[in-house]
Structures are given as structure tokens and as C-alpha cells.
Amino acid sequence: MKIAMPVDDKIIKTNISQSFGRAPYLLIYDTESKESLFLDNSAAASQGGAGIKAAQTIVDNKVTALLTPRCGENAAEVINKANIQMFKVINDSVEDNVKALKDGKLALLVDIHAGFHNHGGK
């Protein structure tokens, strides 16, 4: 299974980012091969629509599940249309959350927020 997570650094011991769309990196992790692919999240610097752009990156990488603390409604719409399941993380550890997903201990992310529209940029 290929899963995606917004992360703070390009190492497996990194933290899961508190922001999906504006995370510096997106981690694509294959639970079978245990291969990690870290993608620069070009959406992070966007003036607007960061969540949608990050979501499209997730879709383009053909993941099965997204593990994140929260997700905006526009990004969630893109992810849901691609039939990608969203799970709410239990803490900020990549390893803990991958294990929890494998063990069936992560809850589906159902609390989708309205998004932080027009709050991008520097």
C-alpha cells in the first residue's frame, strides 16, 4: 500500500507536519517495499490553493491513503474523488502512524475544515 504524509524534513525520523497543504515535503511510503520517496511540496509557497495542489500531487503519485492531522475541504474533495482514504494521525511520528495504520488503529479523518483561504504568501 502506498501512503502519503505531510512532513517537515526529508528523513524517515521526521515529524508529520501540522499543515497538509503547506508542509515543506510530502512523504510517499510503500508499506510493502518500505521505500520512502520525499517530494518537495511546491504548493507550500503558493499564494492560494496550496491544499488543492498538494492533494493533486498525492493523487498523481497513486497513493491509497493519506495520513494527516487535518485537511481543508477543497483538498479533501480532490482526495475523495480519487478514492484515497484519509486517516487522522495519532501523533507527529511517521513511524508510529505507519504502524498504527497497519494495525488498523487509525481513525478516518472526518473533521474537514473550511481551509485557510487567502492566508498564503509571505
N, CA, C and O atoms as a DFTB+ gen file, in Angstrom:
488 C
 N C O
     1  1       0.847      -1.172       0.000
     2  2       0.000       0.000       0.000
     3  2       0.893       1.235       0.000
     4  3       1.867       1.305       0.750
     5  1       0.559       2.205      -0.841
     6  2       1.293       3.472      -0.855
     7  2       0.516       4.486      -0.028
     8  3      -0.668       4.729      -0.262
     9  1       1.214       5.075       0.948
    10  2       0.576       6.077       1.785
    11  2       1.347       7.389       1.671
    12  3       2.537       7.398       1.355
    13  1       0.663       8.479       1.928
    14  2       1.281       9.802       1.872
    15  2       1.101      10.504       3.211
    16  3       0.102      10.322       3.907
    17  1       2.109      11.318       3.550
    18  2       2.063      12.113       4.778
    19  2       2.746      13.448       4.527
    20  3       3.771      13.490       3.846
    21  1       2.207      14.542       5.059
    22  2       2.919      15.816       5.002
    23  2       3.994      15.802       6.086
    24  3       3.693      15.515       7.245
    25  1       5.243      16.107       5.727
    26  2       6.328      16.011       6.705
    27  2       7.207      17.262       6.698
    28  3       7.190      18.061       5.762
    29  1       7.987      17.399       7.796
    30  2       8.831      18.578       7.994
    31  2      10.216      18.469       7.376
    32  3      10.808      19.491       7.027
    33  1      10.752      17.257       7.229
    34  2      12.101      17.057       6.696
    35  2      12.138      15.844       5.782
    36  3      11.192      15.057       5.737
    37  1      13.243      15.698       5.050
    38  2      13.416      14.589       4.106
    39  2      14.123      13.397       4.746
    40  3      15.021      12.814       4.139
    41  1      13.730      13.034       5.954
    42  2      14.269      11.847       6.624
    43  2      13.109      11.093       7.266
    44  3      12.113      11.701       7.657
    45  1      13.234       9.786       7.376
    46  2      12.130       8.961       7.886
    47  2      11.818       9.255       9.349
    48  3      10.691       9.034       9.791
    49  1      12.789       9.747      10.101
    50  2      12.571      10.067      11.524
    51  2      11.984      11.467      11.716
    52  3      11.966      11.977      12.836
    53  1      11.514      12.082      10.657
    54  2      10.950      13.424      10.724
    55  2       9.580      13.423      11.395
    56  3       9.016      12.369      11.691
    57  1       9.068      14.604      11.626
    58  2       7.717      14.768      12.180
    59  2       6.709      14.957      11.062
    60  3       7.026      15.470       9.989
    61  1       5.497      14.533      11.338
    62  2       4.387      14.832      10.443
    63  2       4.042      16.302      10.638
    64  3       3.883      16.772      11.765
    65  1       3.931      17.010       9.540
    66  2       3.638      18.440       9.571
    67  2       2.188      18.672      10.004
    68  3       1.299      17.882       9.689
    69  1       1.973      19.751      10.718
    70  2       0.619      20.088      11.169
    71  2      -0.234      20.672      10.045
    72  3      -1.453      20.774      10.182
    73  1       0.394      21.052       8.945
    74  2      -0.325      21.599       7.808
    75  2      -0.152      20.684       6.611
    76  3       0.977      20.369       6.234
    77  1      -1.235      20.258       6.014
    78  2      -1.138      19.397       4.838
    79  2      -0.653      20.192       3.629
    80  3       0.389      19.870       3.059
    81  1      -1.375      21.199       3.241
    82  2      -1.073      21.948       2.021
    83  2       0.214      22.736       2.074
    84  3       0.846      22.954       1.040
    85  1       0.614      23.164       3.246
    86  2       1.810      23.994       3.375
    87  2       2.989      23.261       4.012
    88  3       3.964      23.890       4.425
    89  1       2.902      21.947       4.091
    90  2       4.040      21.158       4.592
    91  2       5.212      21.332       3.627
    92  3       5.002      21.417       2.417
    93  1       6.436      21.387       4.140
    94  2       7.584      21.549       3.244
    95  2       7.778      20.366       2.284
    96  3       8.236      20.537       1.154
    97  1       7.420      19.160       2.759
    98  2       7.633      17.953       1.959
    99  2       6.430      17.018       2.077
   100  3       5.666      17.076       3.041
   101  1       6.286      16.169       1.087
   102  2       5.294      15.107       1.120
   103  2       6.052      13.791       1.046
   104  3       6.878      13.585       0.157
   105  1       5.765      12.913       1.981
   106  2       6.391      11.599       2.012
   107  2       5.431      10.592       1.403
   108  3       4.277      10.486       1.820
   109  1       5.918       9.850       0.408
   110  2       5.176       8.732      -0.163
   111  2       5.901       7.485       0.346
   112  3       7.080       7.278       0.059
   113  1       5.182       6.662       1.103
   114  2       5.793       5.488       1.733
   115  2       5.068       4.232       1.278
   116  3       3.843       4.149       1.355
   117  1       5.828       3.262       0.807
   118  2       5.271       1.989       0.375
   119  2       5.397       1.004       1.537
   120  3       6.508       0.639       1.922
   121  1       4.278       0.577       2.091
   122  2       4.296      -0.292       3.273
   123  2       4.810      -1.696       2.959
   124  3       5.251      -2.405       3.864
   125  1       4.761      -2.105       1.696
   126  2       5.243      -3.439       1.331
   127  2       6.757      -3.445       1.089
   128  3       7.471      -4.281       1.642
   129  1       7.240      -2.517       0.267
   130  2       8.674      -2.476      -0.046
   131  2       9.462      -1.662       0.991
   132  3      10.689      -1.738       1.052
   133  1       8.740      -0.888       1.799
   134  2       9.323       0.009       2.800
   135  2      10.173       1.112       2.166
   136  3      11.066       1.661       2.812
   137  1       9.896       1.431       0.913
   138  2      10.601       2.502       0.216
   139  2       9.946       3.837       0.540
   140  3       8.724       3.943       0.635
   141  1      10.788       4.856       0.707
   142  2      10.324       6.211       1.003
   143  2      10.703       7.133      -0.144
   144  3      11.829       7.092      -0.640
   145  1       9.768       7.954      -0.556
   146  2      10.013       8.968      -1.570
   147  2       9.603      10.303      -0.971
   148  3       8.446      10.494      -0.596
   149  1      10.551      11.226      -0.880
   150  2      10.258      12.553      -0.348
   151  2      10.151      13.524      -1.506
   152  3      11.070      13.651      -2.314
   153  1       9.014      14.210      -1.579
   154  2       8.782      15.182      -2.637
   155  2       8.775      16.587      -2.047
   156  3       8.159      16.826      -1.009
   157  1       9.461      17.516      -2.710
   158  2       9.341      18.913      -2.319
   159  2       7.897      19.319      -2.594
   160  3       7.377      19.067      -3.681
   161  1       7.258      19.936      -1.629
   162  2       5.875      20.366      -1.814
   163  2       5.874      21.768      -2.409
   164  3       5.925      22.760      -1.683
   165  1       5.815      21.839      -3.718
   166  2       5.832      23.136      -4.402
   167  2       4.603      23.969      -4.053
   168  3       4.617      25.188      -4.223
   169  1       3.558      23.338      -3.574
   170  2       2.330      24.047      -3.197
   171  2       2.536      24.918      -1.960
   172  3       1.794      25.878      -1.755
   173  1       3.532      24.597      -1.135
   174  2       3.746      25.307       0.129
   175  2       3.942      26.799      -0.063
   176  3       3.554      27.583       0.804
   177  1       4.535      27.213      -1.174
   178  2       4.807      28.630      -1.428
   179  2       3.701      29.310      -2.226
   180  3       3.821      30.488      -2.563
   181  1       2.639      28.597      -2.530
   182  2       1.554      29.155      -3.338
   183  2       0.822      30.278      -2.612
   184  3       0.661      30.246      -1.392
   185  1       0.387      31.257      -3.373
   186  2      -0.427      32.335      -2.808
   187  2      -1.757      31.790      -2.308
   188  3      -2.264      32.230      -1.276
   189  1      -2.310      30.852      -3.023
   190  2      -3.587      30.249      -2.649
   191  2      -3.697      28.872      -3.267
   192  3      -2.948      28.535      -4.184
   193  1      -4.618      28.083      -2.775
   194  2      -4.848      26.758      -3.332
   195  2      -3.777      25.738      -3.003
   196  3      -3.625      24.745      -3.714
   197  1      -3.029      25.974      -1.927
   198  2      -1.941      25.053      -1.569
   199  2      -2.460      23.643      -1.314
   200  3      -1.849      22.667      -1.748
   201  1      -3.570      23.533      -0.620
   202  2      -4.128      22.220      -0.308
   203  2      -4.532      21.456      -1.550
   204  3      -4.298      20.251      -1.651
   205  1      -5.135      22.151      -2.490
   206  2      -5.569      21.518      -3.737
   207  2      -4.349      21.020      -4.517
   208  3      -4.356      19.909      -5.045
   209  1      -3.307      21.847      -4.585
   210  2      -2.097      21.462      -5.325
   211  2      -1.401      20.282      -4.647
   212  3      -0.951      19.357      -5.323
   213  1      -1.313      20.310      -3.326
   214  2      -0.698      19.191      -2.596
   215  2      -1.530      17.927      -2.789
   216  3      -0.980      16.839      -2.959
   217  1      -2.849      18.068      -2.764
   218  2      -3.738      16.915      -2.960
   219  2      -3.537      16.318      -4.344
   220  3      -3.526      15.096      -4.495
   221  1      -3.378      17.165      -5.356
   222  2      -3.172      16.653      -6.713
   223  2      -1.852      15.899      -6.810
   224  3      -1.754      14.914      -7.542
   225  1      -0.836      16.353      -6.079
   226  2       0.438      15.630      -6.041
   227  2       0.240      14.238      -5.461
   228  3       0.807      13.263      -5.954
   229  1      -0.576      14.154      -4.401
   230  2      -0.884      12.865      -3.770
   231  2      -1.592      11.954      -4.785
   232  3      -1.247      10.781      -4.924
   233  1      -2.567      12.502      -5.478
   234  2      -3.319      11.731      -6.481
   235  2      -2.385      11.260      -7.598
   236  3      -2.437      10.101      -8.009
   237  1      -1.534      12.163      -8.083
   238  2      -0.626      11.834      -9.189
   239  2       0.355      10.715      -8.826
   240  3       0.846      10.003      -9.702
   241  1       0.633      10.569      -7.537
   242  2       1.552       9.523      -7.086
   243  2       0.839       8.226      -6.729
   244  3       1.445       7.302      -6.187
   245  1      -0.447       8.168      -7.037
   246  2      -1.241       6.935      -6.914
   247  2      -1.170       6.287      -5.535
   248  3      -0.962       5.082      -5.399
   249  1      -1.351       7.130      -4.514
   250  2      -1.367       6.585      -3.158
   251  2      -2.744       6.032      -2.827
   252  3      -3.738       6.357      -3.476
   253  1      -2.777       5.194      -1.809
   254  2      -4.020       4.576      -1.357
   255  2      -4.599       5.309      -0.159
   256  3      -5.816       5.351       0.025
   257  1      -3.708       5.896       0.667
   258  2      -4.164       6.544       1.896
   259  2      -3.309       7.769       2.196
   260  3      -2.122       7.819       1.873
   261  1      -3.945       8.753       2.822
   262  2      -3.272       9.954       3.297
   263  2      -3.387       9.983       4.813
   264  3      -4.484       9.867       5.358
   265  1      -2.257      10.139       5.497
   266  2      -2.224      10.267       6.953
   267  2      -1.877      11.709       7.259
   268  3      -0.799      12.175       6.889
   269  1      -2.773      12.428       7.929
   270  2      -2.578      13.853       8.174
   271  2      -3.366      14.281       9.410
   272  3      -4.375      13.662       9.748
   273  1      -2.910      15.339      10.087
   274  2      -3.662      15.809      11.250
   275  2      -4.956      16.518      10.857
   276  3      -5.943      16.472      11.591
   277  1      -4.946      17.178       9.684
   278  2      -6.139      17.892       9.226
   279  2      -6.057      18.110       7.721
   280  3      -5.005      17.966       7.098
   281  1      -7.211      18.462       7.166
   282  2      -7.282      18.682       5.724
   283  2      -8.408      19.669       5.436
   284  3      -9.480      19.592       6.035
   285  1      -8.160      20.584       4.528
   286  2      -9.182      21.548       4.120
   287  2     -10.180      20.929       3.164
   288  3      -9.913      19.905       2.534
   289  1     -11.331      21.567       3.068
   290  2     -12.419      20.977       2.272
   291  2     -12.090      20.867       0.784
   292  3     -12.479      19.886       0.151
   293  1     -11.391      21.835       0.211
   294  2     -11.078      21.761      -1.218
   295  2     -10.083      20.637      -1.506
   296  3     -10.238      19.902      -2.481
   297  1      -9.065      20.505      -0.661
   298  2      -8.105      19.409      -0.816
   299  2      -8.799      18.070      -0.599
   300  3      -8.554      17.113      -1.334
   301  1      -9.668      18.003       0.414
   302  2     -10.384      16.763       0.715
   303  2     -11.249      16.332      -0.472
   304  3     -11.382      15.139      -0.745
   305  1     -11.825      17.288      -1.162
   306  2     -12.658      16.968      -2.323
   307  2     -11.818      16.286      -3.412
   308  3     -12.254      15.301      -4.007
   309  1     -10.614      16.811      -3.671
   310  2      -9.714      16.221      -4.667
   311  2      -9.332      14.802      -4.249
   312  3      -9.350      13.880      -5.064
   313  1      -8.990      14.638      -2.980
   314  2      -8.562      13.338      -2.456
   315  2      -9.707      12.330      -2.479
   316  3      -9.520      11.175      -2.863
   317  1     -10.883      12.769      -2.068
   318  2     -12.052      11.873      -2.065
   319  2     -12.435      11.426      -3.478
   320  3     -12.803      10.269      -3.681
   321  1     -12.350      12.329      -4.449
   322  2     -12.687      11.971      -5.835
   323  2     -11.749      10.912      -6.390
   324  3     -12.114      10.159      -7.294
   325  1     -10.527      10.856      -5.842
   326  2      -9.548       9.859      -6.287
   327  2      -9.650       8.570      -5.463
   328  3      -8.824       7.669      -5.608
   329  1     -10.662       8.490      -4.605
   330  2     -10.883       7.316      -3.754
   331  2      -9.685       6.999      -2.854
   332  3      -9.357       5.836      -2.618
   333  1      -9.044       8.058      -2.361
   334  2      -7.946       7.905      -1.409
   335  2      -8.535       8.095      -0.014
   336  3      -9.217       9.083       0.257
   337  1      -8.261       7.135       0.862
   338  2      -8.761       7.245       2.230
   339  2      -7.886       8.210       3.019
   340  3      -6.667       8.238       2.851
   341  1      -8.522       9.002       3.882
   342  2      -7.788       9.924       4.749
   343  2      -7.912       9.452       6.193
   344  3      -9.004       9.161       6.680
   345  1      -6.769       9.383       6.862
   346  2      -6.722       8.958       8.253
   347  2      -6.135      10.064       9.115
   348  3      -5.211      10.766       8.704
   349  1      -6.683      10.208      10.317
   350  2      -6.188      11.194      11.278
   351  2      -5.016      10.592      12.038
   352  3      -5.120       9.500      12.597
   353  1      -3.888      11.322      12.054
   354  2      -2.699      10.824      12.738
   355  2      -2.907      10.829      14.255
   356  3      -3.719      11.591      14.780
   357  1      -2.159       9.966      14.949
   358  2      -2.275       9.864      16.404
   359  2      -1.242      10.730      17.121
   360  3      -1.443      11.101      18.278
   361  1      -0.140      11.053      16.445
   362  2       0.890      11.934      16.986
   363  2       1.737      12.426      15.814
   364  3       1.327      12.279      14.663
   365  1       2.903      13.005      16.079
   366  2       3.683      13.543      14.962
   367  2       4.792      12.613      14.467
   368  3       5.649      13.049      13.699
   369  1       4.800      11.354      14.882
   370  2       5.812      10.391      14.462
   371  2       5.368       9.630      13.206
   372  3       4.304       9.011      13.188
   373  1       6.192       9.686      12.167
   374  2       5.907       8.941      10.940
   375  2       5.805       7.450      11.255
   376  3       4.848       6.786      10.858
   377  1       6.795       6.939      11.967
   378  2       6.836       5.502      12.257
   379  2       5.635       5.036      13.082
   380  3       5.045       3.999      12.781
   381  1       5.271       5.792      14.118
   382  2       4.114       5.421      14.944
   383  2       2.837       5.351      14.108
   384  3       2.021       4.445      14.283
   385  1       2.673       6.299      13.213
   386  2       1.448       6.355      12.425
   387  2       1.399       5.270      11.354
   388  3       0.326       4.740      11.068
   389  1       2.534       4.933      10.762
   390  2       2.563       3.829       9.800
   391  2       2.192       2.532      10.511
   392  3       1.405       1.740       9.992
   393  1       2.756       2.314      11.693
   394  2       2.443       1.103      12.467
   395  2       0.959       1.076      12.849
   396  3       0.300       0.042      12.738
   397  1       0.440       2.227      13.301
   398  2      -0.973       2.297      13.688
   399  2      -1.884       2.001      12.498
   400  3      -2.909       1.337      12.653
   401  1      -1.519       2.487      11.319
   402  2      -2.319       2.203      10.122
   403  2      -2.303       0.703       9.828
   404  3      -3.353       0.107       9.586
   405  1      -1.129       0.098       9.848
   406  2      -1.015      -1.343       9.594
   407  2      -1.819      -2.155      10.599
   408  3      -2.399      -3.186      10.258
   409  1      -1.850      -1.675      11.857
   410  2      -2.571      -2.376      12.923
   411  2      -4.058      -2.034      12.966
   412  3      -4.782      -2.524      13.833
   413  1      -4.518      -1.199      12.037
   414  2      -5.929      -0.817      11.990
   415  2      -6.348       0.105      13.121
   416  3      -7.511       0.099      13.526
   417  1      -5.409       0.903      13.642
   418  2      -5.702       1.744      14.801
   419  2      -5.855       3.225      14.475
   420  3      -6.010       4.038      15.386
   421  1      -5.815       3.593      13.197
   422  2      -6.032       4.987      12.831
   423  2      -7.493       5.184      12.431
   424  3      -8.067       4.379      11.697
   425  1      -8.073       6.261      12.926
   426  2      -9.454       6.592      12.573
   427  2      -9.478       7.364      11.257
   428  3      -8.534       8.083      10.928
   429  1     -10.553       7.208      10.522
   430  2     -10.726       8.004       9.314
   431  2     -10.821       9.478       9.698
   432  3     -11.408       9.822      10.724
   433  1     -10.248      10.334       8.880
   434  2     -10.323      11.778       9.103
   435  2     -11.670      12.257       8.571
   436  3     -11.909      12.258       7.363
   437  1     -12.533      12.658       9.475
   438  2     -13.871      13.106       9.069
   439  2     -14.104      14.578       9.374
   440  3     -15.034      15.184       8.843
   441  1     -13.266      15.155      10.225
   442  2     -13.400      16.568      10.591
   443  2     -12.620      17.413       9.592
   444  3     -11.451      17.728       9.810
   445  1     -13.271      17.771       8.509
   446  2     -12.642      18.543       7.438
   447  2     -12.933      20.026       7.688
   448  3     -14.089      20.414       7.855
   449  1     -11.877      20.854       7.713
   450  2     -12.080      22.280       7.988
   451  2     -12.306      23.054       6.694
   452  3     -12.066      22.546       5.599
   453  1     -12.764      24.271       6.837
   454  2     -13.106      25.094       5.682
   455  2     -11.880      25.512       4.877
   456  3     -12.014      25.952       3.735
   457  1     -10.705      25.383       5.451
   458  2      -9.484      25.794       4.756
   459  2      -9.043      27.158       5.240
   460  3      -9.792      27.869       5.910
   461  1      -7.840      27.507       4.900
   462  2      -7.284      28.797       5.316
   463  2      -7.116      29.663       4.082
   464  3      -6.002      30.048       3.729
   465  1      -8.216      29.963       3.438
   466  2      -8.217      30.681       2.179
   467  2      -7.637      32.074       2.336
   468  3      -7.897      32.770       3.317
   469  1      -6.844      32.464       1.343
   470  2      -6.232      33.796       1.283
   471  2      -5.278      34.069       2.431
   472  3      -5.083      35.227       2.799
   473  1      -4.682      33.043       3.002
   474  2      -3.716      33.238       4.074
   475  2      -2.322      32.816       3.639
   476  3      -1.422      32.677       4.468
   477  1      -2.143      32.613       2.338
   478  2      -0.842      32.162       1.828
   479  2       0.093      33.328       1.612
   480  3      -0.213      34.467       1.966
   481  1       1.226      33.030       1.031
   482  2       2.197      34.065       0.724
   483  2       3.065      34.423       1.909
   484  3       2.967      33.835       2.985
   485  1       3.906      35.391       1.681
   486  2       4.846      35.803       2.737
   487  2       4.531      37.183       3.222
   488  3       5.214      37.697       4.107
